[in-house]
Amino acid sequence: MMNSEELARYHRQIIFPPVGEDGQQRLKAATAVVVGCGATGSALSNLLVRAGVGRVRIVDRDFIELNNLQRQILFDEEDIAANLPKAEAAARKLRRVNRDVTVEAVVADVNPGNVLDLLADATVVLDGTDNFSTRFLLNDACLHLGKAWIYTGVIASYGMTATFIPDGAVATLPGDRQATGCLRCLLGTMPAPGVTPTCDTAGVIGPAVALITAVAAAEAMKLIIGRGKLNPGVIHMDLWTHEYHSFGGAIRRPDCPACGLGRLEYLDATVGTASATLCGRNAVQVRVNGSGPLDLARLEAQLRPVASRLARNDYLLRAQIGDYEFTVFPDNRAIIKGTEDEDLAKSLYARYIGG
């Protein structure tokens, strides 16, 4: 049961008939996992916490930079000065918004070694990422776990969203929900690098983020509550041209490698070193899967003789070594700025951090 303060907080939402008090109770009992806390992820997290979703887990690998503030609504200049990771800065803001919601910050790269644990207790999963590699991994993980998830993407002045319900999720969702195809049914193979535009090549405006994340957050509420018509396909909205389209849904393909043939290829490679170039940032992320946590204090002492600049807090270590800036996280990740050469970045990681 909700107490009088909760009834007062959510009064405007409760008197909306499709929600009602029983719908608000379902929101309170739910867990939403938001993967990625950039523009879309921070907006989604904000809407879910204010709506009263009982637990919101925010997972993000990155730290805040000045160019984020134009569209990433949970961050400010003080967060940059404090060297806060995005997940932690977002969680601190949202705990001040709604003390009744458990907001959990996970500063980590979502990868095959941790994705199942991160999503295991989710009622619904929301995509706040900026790359298709992670989205295809989420697709595999949600198929494996039987979790409904919502894709969201924004570039320039337009955004897209789609809702996916695997067979295994149907029985866990309230209301009369039907299984859909998956992301691989919709897209086939993952788009090759350079084929699709990015925020760094095409730009992005804040209102487009606000528009499409509002649609995606409403989809999450409908899934949790069990009422309302879900997005049957892919919604595409362009604020600059006033073009609004809804395309046919992800038709289940019997030959789909993921939901049709059961080959969850993106859940492989759970150990070893992996790297990824970060678009438009002259930086590479290097991570080591399958090893224990990194001791940042020990690493700081190790790097002191070779670094021209060092700064450390509980969440990250930043070091300038020659022409390269290292931002190192306790989960064995490093973002190495100053190169887009992945082999060089892995060599620098091994040379100065180990592994």
N, C-alpha and C positions, 0 to 999 in steps of 0.2 A: 504493500500500500504506500501511496505517496503522502508525505506530511503536508501541513498547511503551507509551508514556504515553497515547496515544490509545486503545489497546485497554483500558487500565486505567480511563480516564475513562468510557468508554461500555460497560463490561462488562455492567452490569445491563440495558442496552438491547440489546446484541448477543445476549445469551443468550435474549432473547425471540424465538422462532423466526421470526415473520413479518418481523423486521428482519434479524437475522443480520449477519455481517461484510460481505456484499456489499451489504445494504441500508444499512449505516452508510457504506460507501464512496459510495453514491449520494447520501446526505445531505451528505457532505463535498464532493462535486462540484457541489452545487446552489446556486442563488442564489434567495433569497426576498426579495421586495420588499413591505414593510409600509407601506401608505399611511395615515398618521394614527398619532399616538403618544399618544393619550389613554388612557382606561381599557382599551379592547380592544386597541389597538395596542401598548401597553407590555406587556401580558400575553402577547400573541402573540409579540412579539419576544423576551421572556424565555424562553418555552418553546422557540422555534426555536434560539436560541443555545445553550441548555443541551443540546438534542438533537444538536448538532453540524452543523447546516446550515452549509456552508462559507462562504457570504457572505450577510449579512443587511443589506439597505439599508433604512434607516428614514427616511421622508419625512414631515415635519410642518411646518406653517406657524406654529405658535403658541409661546407662552412659558408658563412654569409659574406658577400662582396657588395660593393657600393652599387653596382648596376642591378642588383636584385631588388632594391627598394622601390623601383618604379612600378612593380607589379606584384611583389610578394608581400601580402598585406600584414603578416604577423611580425615583421622585422623592422628595426630602426637603427639609427646610427650608433646608439649605445651598444647594441648587440655586436656590431662590427668591431668597435673598440675593445670589447671584452673577449674577442676571438671565440665567440660561441658557435657551436655547430647549429645547423638549422633545426634539427629535431629538438634539441634542448631549449633553444630560444623560443620556438613555437610552443612547447609544452609549458614553459614558464608564463607566457602571456595567457594561454588558455586556462590555466589553473586559476588565474586571477579573474577570469570571466565567469567561470562556473565551478565552484568548489564541490558540487555534488557529482561531478564527472571525474573519473579516474583517467588522467591523461598521462600516458606512458611514452617516454622518449627513448628511442633505440637509435644510437649513432652507429650505423653499420651499413655496409654495402649488401644489398639483397643478392644472394648468390645460391647456387645449388646446394651448398653445404648448410645453409641456415634457413632457407625459405619455408620449409615445411614446419619448422618450429615456430617461426614468426606468424604464420597464418593458421596454426592448428586450432585455436579457439575462436576464430573469427566467425561472426554472424554474416558479415559481408566484407569484401575486400575492395578497396578503391585505388585506382591507378593514378598516382600523382607524379609519374616518372617522365623522363624526357627522351627515352630511347626504346627502340623496339626489341632489343635484346632482353631487357628486363621484362617487358610486357609478354614476350613469348615464354619466358620463365614463369611468370605469374599464371599464364594460361595453363601450362603444364601442372603447376602446383595446385591450382584450383580444381583441375580435373582429377588429380590424384586424391585430393582431400574432400571433394564434393562441396566446394564453396562457390557461391555466386560472387561475381566480380563485375566491376564497372570500369570500362576503358574511358579515358578522358585525354584529349590532346588539344593544344592551342598553338597556333602559329599565326603571325601577322595579325590580321583582323578577324580570323575565323577559327572556329573550334569544332570538334567532333566528339561524340560520345556514343557508346554502345554498351548494352547490358547482356552479360552471358550467364546462363544458368546450366551447369552440368547436370547430368542425370542424378548424380549423388546428392545434389543440393535440393531437389524437388521436395523430398520428404521432410527436410529440416525447415522449410520456409512455410509460414502461415499463408492461408489463402489458397486460391486455385492457380498455382503457377505451373507452367509447362517448361520442359527442358528446351534449350536452344542449341544451335551449333556453337562452335568455339572460335577464338580469334584466328586459328589456322584455317578453319573452314572459310572464313571471311577473306583473309589476305593471302592464303596459300603459303608461299615462302616468305621469310623475313626480308623486308626491303634492303637492298644493298646499300652500304655507306655511300653518301653523296647523291642518292636518288631522291630522297625526300628533303624538303627544306627544313631548317632548324631556326630556333630563335636567334642564333648568332648570324645566320645568313639572310633571313627574311624579316627579322625583328618581331616584336609582339607588342600589342597594346593592352593595357590593364582591363578596359571594359570587356574585351573578348574573353578574358579569363573569368571575369565575374559572371558573364552570361552562361558559359558552358558548364562551369562548376555548379551553378545553381540548378541546372537540369540534372547533373549527375548526383548531387546531394539529395535531390527529391527522389531520384530512383532508389537510392539507398534507403530512404525513409519508407518508401512503398514496399520494398523487399522486407524490411524489418517488421512493419506493421501488418502487412498482408492485404492491403487494400490499395486500389488505384490501378490505372492502366499503365503497364510498363512500356518503355520504349521498345517497339517491335523490331527495330533495325538499327541503322546508323543515322543519327541526327547530325546535320552539317549546317552551321549558322555562320554567316559572314556579316558583321556589323557595318562594314564600310560600304558594301554593295547592297545591303538589305536582301540578300538571298538566303532563303531558309528551305532546306530540303530534308526529307526523311527517306532514306533508301531501304530497300528490302533487307530483311534480317540475315543473320548468318545461318543459311540453310545447312542442316546437318549433311555432311558429305561422307558417304560410306568409306571413301578412299582417303579421308583426312588422316594424316599420320598420327595426330594426337587423339582426338575423340573417336575416330573411326577405327584405326588400327592399333591404338593403345601404345604408340611409341612416344614416350615423353622424353624426347631427346635433350631438352633443355635442362632436365633434372640430372643429367650426367655430369661428369667432371667435378666431383665433390672435393677433391684434394688437389694440391699443387699450386703453382703460381699462375695468375691470370692478369691480364692487363687490358686497358681500354683507353683509347684516345678520347679526350673530352673536347667536344666540338667547339671551335672558336676560342679556346682558352690557352692554346699553346701549352697544353698540359696532358699528362698521362696518369691514370690511376693504376697502381700496381697493388695486388692483394695476394696474400698467401692463405689458402684454405687448408683447414685440417690441422692447424697448430694452435697452441695456447695463446692467451692474451699477451700483449706487448707491455712491458714495464717502461712507461714514458720517462720516469725519473732516471732510471739506469741509462736509457738511450740518450737523454740530455747530457749526462756525464760523459758518455762515450763520444758524443759529437762535439763537445766543447773545444777540443784542440783544433778542429778543422772547420768549424762554422764561424762565419763572420757576424752572425746574428742568431740568437736563440730566444724563444719565448715558449712557455709551457703553462697549461692549466690542467684541470682534471679531464678535459675532453680531447685535447690535441697538443702536439708539439710542432712548432714551426721553426725551421732552420734554413738559413741561407748558406749554401756551400758552393763557392765559386759562382757560376752563372745560373745555378739551379736553386729554386725554392722548394723545400720539402715541407709538406703538411702531413703529419703522421698521426694516426688514430690508434687507440688501444686494440682494435680488432685486426691488427696486422696490415692495415691499409696505409698507403701513402699516395698523396697527389703530388706529383713532381712537375713543377711549372718551369718552363724554359726549353721544352722539347716536345715534339709530337712523334718521336721515334720510340716505339714501344720496346724494341730490343735494348736501346740505350737506357730507357727508364728502368727496365728490369735489372740491367747491369749496375746502375747507380743504386738501386734498392739493395742489391746483394752486397755492394761495396761498402755502403755506409750503415745499413740497418741489419743486414744478414739474411740468411735463408736462401 
